[in-house]
Structure formats: C-alpha cells, structure tokens
C-alpha cells in the first residue's frame, strides 16, 4: 500500500491523481502531455530537462490549482462561459484554427485569441493579454472582451515527491516523501493585482470593449485578493467598459483512478476598476504607519 504524505502533497499530475497507474494516464507522463490543452505540458524544471506536469497541490486552504492550463478543461469551458455571459449563446465560439478555415462564412462568431489559439495580443511593447474574445459578424469586428486566467506560483522543491510517484509500481508498499512546495502568496500583491489593474485600464479605454475585463482564477487564490482589497468591496450589477468581472473555480471532490476531477464554478464578482484599484492602494487591510514603526523597532531591537 502506498502511504501518501499527510501535510504537503501533489494532488494532480498530468490531470490525474499521482498514484493513478491507469495505462492512459501514465502515457501522459511518458509524453509530457497536458490533457487540458492537448499540447505539451509547460510545467518543467529550471533547465527544461524534466516535464513535471503538476496541476494542483495541497495548501493550507485546500487543494489549489497551480497551473493556468488546468482551468481550460472541457475544451476551454471557462472561456465559453465568459463568451456566453458577454455575447449571449447565439454566436459560435471557435478557436483561431477553426476561424481560419471558416473566415469567409457568413454569420456571427466569437474567436478566442491567445497563446493556445493564434497568438496573444501584445500592446505597448511588453503588455500581453492572456485572451481576447472577439465577436465578428460577416468579417467585421463588432466587439471584444479580455479574459485573464491566473493560478498561483509555488516556491520550494517537490522533486523527491514527484519522482516517488513517477516510479510507482503496482502493489508498491512505499511511503511517499512530503512535497517541499510552498505557496507564493506574495505574488498576489506583487504581480497579479497590479497586472489586472494595468490591463483593465487599457480595456476600459477601448471603444470596442463594452463589458470590460474578465478574470478567471481559483477560489482559493481570489480569497487572497480579498485579504488585500477586502471581501466587502461594493458589487456592480451591470457590465461596462470599466468593470472587472471575476469568475472563481474550485476542484470537485476526488473521483478515483482513471477519472478526472472537474472544475466547479464557484462565484461571480463584478466590481469597478476604480474601486478595485483604490482598494489595492489604500484598502481596509493596508498596514498603518504604526505597524511599520513597530516592525522596524522589532528588527533593530529598539523601543
């Protein structure tokens, strides 16, 4: 019997439980393939010699997705949800390859433009938009909306834990070592929130963007956003160019070997970009000057 670590552990590798020895699952390990984008996995070690394929891990708050591609299950259902929310269900949602084949057809289409479909839209030299969903009718661009998809980065090293699962055999009686990963929550305020604010500002000034920016991420990660901007941020009722709409997801309960856990839509939050930005700069959980004074004194050992 394989004994798994009780504290820090890998939850999904190449889309399935790391103890899953089903032939079709283990073929993904051999190929280094992502079952969510049907392409090579992008989760590798620092010198790109080993593809780890780790989708989710344990965290102090539950099983947490650490790879954005995990949020693309069921043929990009998260993007299709945004498309239906913004453009309705009458337009055909298609990826860029299909659009190239059908671009001369009459009708209304929503084309997904991103790294896995055509290419990312880049502006200002260094600002890359994850996804742009563009509504086209008879070859004319009518409207588009942006979608940012984020998970959370991890720190530390889970190499020994991963190799124990990789080398696992039927009827093995081993104890898998604990993973050495940590969660890089600091990236929420260092990188993720500033990135959303910058991109949201750009979308809000476009004459073709009517519903603002959408943000897709794990529920666990968004709760860390709320630690900074506050869970009481005022909600908006209507979409608009200067509106940020957040869609959060969580993993379903474990389903056993040979099966894949599904993504469960958790909630939709709609806020103004101005309020979101202001809360980040001077939100309710911003430490005070006195807190800073105390921290400096503590390090110096002063009164």
C-alpha positions in Angstrom: 0.0 0.0 0.0 1.3 3.4 -0.9 1.3 5.8 2.0 1.0 9.4 0.9 2.2 12.4 3.0 -0.5 13.9 5.2 0.7 17.5 5.1 2.3 18.7 1.8 1.4 16.6 -1.3 0.9 16.7 -5.0 -2.8 16.4 -5.9 -2.9 16.2 -9.7 -0.1 15.3 -12.1 -0.9 15.5 -15.8 -4.5 15.9 -14.8 -4.9 12.8 -12.6 -4.1 11.6 -9.1 -0.3 10.9 -8.9 -1.0 7.4 -7.7 -3.1 6.6 -10.8 -1.3 3.8 -12.8 -4.0 3.5 -15.4 -2.3 3.0 -18.8 -3.9 6.0 -20.5 -2.9 8.2 -17.5 0.7 7.0 -17.4 1.0 7.6 -21.2 0.6 11.3 -20.4 3.6 11.1 -18.0 5.6 9.5 -20.8 4.6 12.0 -23.4 4.8 15.0 -21.1 1.3 16.0 -22.4 -1.3 18.3 -20.9 -4.8 16.8 -21.2 -6.4 20.2 -20.9 -4.9 21.9 -23.9 -3.9 18.8 -25.8 -0.4 20.0 -26.2 3.0 19.6 -24.4 2.9 20.5 -20.7 4.6 23.7 -19.8 5.4 22.8 -16.2 9.1 21.8 -16.2 12.2 22.2 -14.0 14.5 25.2 -14.3 16.7 23.8 -17.2 13.7 22.3 -19.0 15.0 18.7 -18.8 12.1 17.3 -16.9 8.4 18.0 -17.5 6.7 17.8 -14.1 3.0 18.2 -15.2 1.9 19.2 -11.8 -1.6 20.8 -11.9 -2.6 21.1 -8.3 -1.1 20.7 -4.8 -2.1 20.9 -1.2 -2.3 24.3 0.5 -3.3 25.4 4.0 -6.7 26.3 2.5 -7.4 23.2 0.4 -6.4 21.7 -2.9 -5.2 24.5 -5.0 -4.6 24.7 -8.8 -1.1 26.0 -9.6 -1.2 25.8 -13.4 -3.4 28.1 -15.5 -3.9 25.4 -18.1 -5.8 23.3 -15.5 -8.5 26.0 -15.9 -9.0 25.1 -19.6 -10.7 21.7 -19.1 -13.6 20.6 -21.3 -12.3 22.4 -24.4 -11.9 25.8 -22.7 -15.3 25.8 -20.9 -14.2 28.7 -18.7 -13.8 30.9 -21.8 -17.1 29.7 -23.2 -18.8 30.7 -20.0 -17.4 34.3 -20.4 -18.4 34.3 -24.1 -22.0 33.3 -23.3 -22.1 35.9 -20.4 -20.9 38.8 -22.7 -22.2 37.9 -26.2 -25.1 35.5 -25.5 -25.4 32.0 -26.8 -26.3 32.9 -30.3 -22.7 33.3 -31.6 -20.5 30.3 -32.4 -17.4 30.1 -30.1 -14.4 28.9 -32.0 -10.6 28.8 -31.7 -8.3 30.6 -34.1 -7.5 27.5 -36.2 -11.2 26.9 -37.0 -11.7 30.6 -37.6 -9.0 30.5 -40.4 -10.9 27.7 -42.1 -14.3 29.4 -41.8 -13.4 33.1 -42.0 -15.3 33.5 -45.3 -18.5 32.1 -43.9 -21.4 34.4 -43.1 -22.6 34.6 -39.6 -21.7 35.6 -36.1 -18.6 34.1 -34.4 -16.7 34.6 -31.2 -13.0 33.9 -31.8 -10.6 33.2 -28.9 -7.2 34.8 -29.4 -4.5 33.7 -27.0 -1.3 31.7 -26.6 -3.0 28.4 -27.4 -5.2 29.9 -30.2 -3.5 32.0 -32.8 -1.3 34.2 -30.5 -1.5 36.5 -27.6 -2.4 40.2 -28.3 0.5 42.4 -27.2 0.4 46.2 -26.8 2.8 48.8 -25.5 5.8 46.6 -26.1 5.5 44.4 -23.0 1.8 44.1 -22.1 0.5 40.7 -23.2 -3.2 40.0 -23.0 -4.0 36.3 -22.0 -7.1 36.1 -24.1 -9.2 38.3 -26.3 -12.7 37.1 -27.2 -13.6 38.9 -30.4 -17.2 39.0 -31.8 -17.2 39.1 -35.6 -20.2 39.3 -37.9 -19.7 38.7 -41.6 -16.0 39.5 -41.3 -16.4 42.7 -39.3 -15.2 43.1 -35.7 -18.2 44.3 -33.6 -16.9 44.0 -30.1 -14.4 42.2 -27.9 -13.6 41.5 -24.3 -10.5 40.4 -22.4 -10.0 37.4 -20.2 -7.1 37.0 -17.8 -6.5 33.5 -16.4 -4.3 33.0 -13.4 -3.5 30.3 -10.8 -0.7 30.8 -8.2 3.0 30.2 -8.4 4.7 27.9 -5.8 8.1 28.1 -4.1 10.4 25.3 -2.9 11.0 21.9 -4.5 8.8 18.9 -4.8 11.3 16.8 -6.9 11.6 13.8 -4.4 7.9 13.6 -4.0 7.3 13.7 -7.8 9.9 11.0 -8.6 8.4 8.7 -6.0 5.1 9.0 -7.8 6.7 8.7 -11.2 8.5 5.5 -10.3 5.5 4.0 -8.6 4.6 0.4 -9.5 1.5 -1.8 -8.9 1.3 -3.1 -5.3 4.2 -0.9 -4.2 4.5 -0.7 -0.4 6.2 2.7 0.0 5.9 5.9 1.8 6.0 8.9 -0.5 8.1 11.8 0.9 6.4 15.1 1.6 6.5 17.7 -1.1 8.7 20.7 -0.4 6.5 23.3 -2.1 5.2 26.5 -0.6 2.6 28.9 -2.0 3.8 32.2 -3.4 1.0 34.3 -1.9 3.2 37.4 -2.1 2.8 37.3 -5.9 -0.9 38.3 -5.4 0.1 41.9 -4.5 3.5 42.0 -6.2 2.4 40.8 -9.7 -1.2 39.6 -10.1 -3.2 42.6 -8.8 -1.0 45.2 -10.5 -1.2 43.3 -13.7 -5.0 43.1 -13.6 -5.2 46.9 -12.8 -3.0 47.8 -15.7 -4.8 45.6 -18.3 -8.2 46.6 -17.0 -7.3 50.3 -17.6 -6.3 49.5 -21.2 -9.5 47.6 -21.9 -11.6 50.4 -20.3 -10.4 53.0 -22.9 -11.3 50.9 -26.0 -14.4 51.9 -28.0 -14.9 48.2 -28.9 -14.9 46.9 -25.3 -18.4 47.1 -23.7 -18.1 44.6 -20.9 -14.6 45.3 -19.5 -12.1 42.7 -18.4 -12.9 39.2 -17.0 -10.6 37.4 -14.5 -10.7 33.6 -14.1 -8.8 32.1 -11.2 -9.1 29.5 -8.4 -11.4 30.5 -5.5 -8.6 29.9 -3.0 -6.4 32.4 -4.8 -9.2 35.0 -5.0 -9.7 34.8 -1.3 -6.1 36.1 -1.0 -7.1 39.0 -3.2 -9.9 39.7 -0.7 -7.3 39.8 2.1 -5.9 42.8 0.3 -8.9 44.6 -1.2 -11.4 43.4 1.3 -14.3 41.0 0.9 -16.8 43.9 1.3 -15.8 45.6 -1.9 -19.0 47.1 -3.5 -20.6 44.9 -6.2 -21.8 46.2 -9.5 -24.9 45.0 -11.2 -24.2 45.7 -14.8 -21.3 45.1 -17.1 -19.4 48.1 -18.6 -16.0 49.1 -20.1 -14.7 49.9 -16.7 -16.0 46.8 -14.9 -13.9 43.9 -13.7 -15.8 40.6 -13.6 -14.2 37.8 -11.6 -15.1 34.1 -12.1 -13.7 31.7 -9.5 -13.4 27.9 -9.6 -12.6 25.0 -7.4 -11.8 21.4 -7.9 -14.6 18.8 -7.4 -14.1 16.1 -4.8 -11.7 13.3 -5.7 -13.2 10.8 -8.1 -10.7 7.9 -8.1 -8.3 6.4 -10.6 -8.9 6.7 -14.4 -11.1 9.7 -13.8 -10.5 13.4 -13.8 -11.8 15.8 -11.2 -14.0 18.5 -12.7 -13.9 22.3 -12.3 -16.8 23.7 -10.3 -17.9 27.3 -10.9 -17.9 29.0 -7.5 -19.0 32.6 -7.9 -19.1 35.7 -10.0 -17.9 39.0 -8.6 -18.4 42.3 -10.5 -16.6 45.4 -9.4 -15.5 48.7 -10.9 -11.8 49.1 -11.8 -11.6 52.4 -9.9 -12.8 50.8 -6.7 -10.5 47.7 -7.2 -7.5 50.0 -7.8 -8.3 52.2 -4.9 -8.7 49.2 -2.6 -5.3 47.9 -3.6 -3.6 51.2 -2.9 -5.4 52.1 0.3 -7.7 49.2 1.2 -9.1 48.2 4.6 -6.2 45.8 5.2 -3.4 48.1 4.4 -1.0 48.2 7.4 -0.6 51.5 9.2 2.5 53.7 9.8 2.5 52.5 13.4 2.6 48.9 12.2 5.7 49.8 10.1 7.3 51.6 13.1 6.8 48.5 15.3 8.3 46.2 12.6 11.4 48.4 12.2 11.9 48.6 16.0 11.5 44.8 16.3 14.2 44.1 13.8 16.5 46.7 15.4 15.7 45.6 19.0 14.8 49.1 19.9 12.0 50.6 22.0 
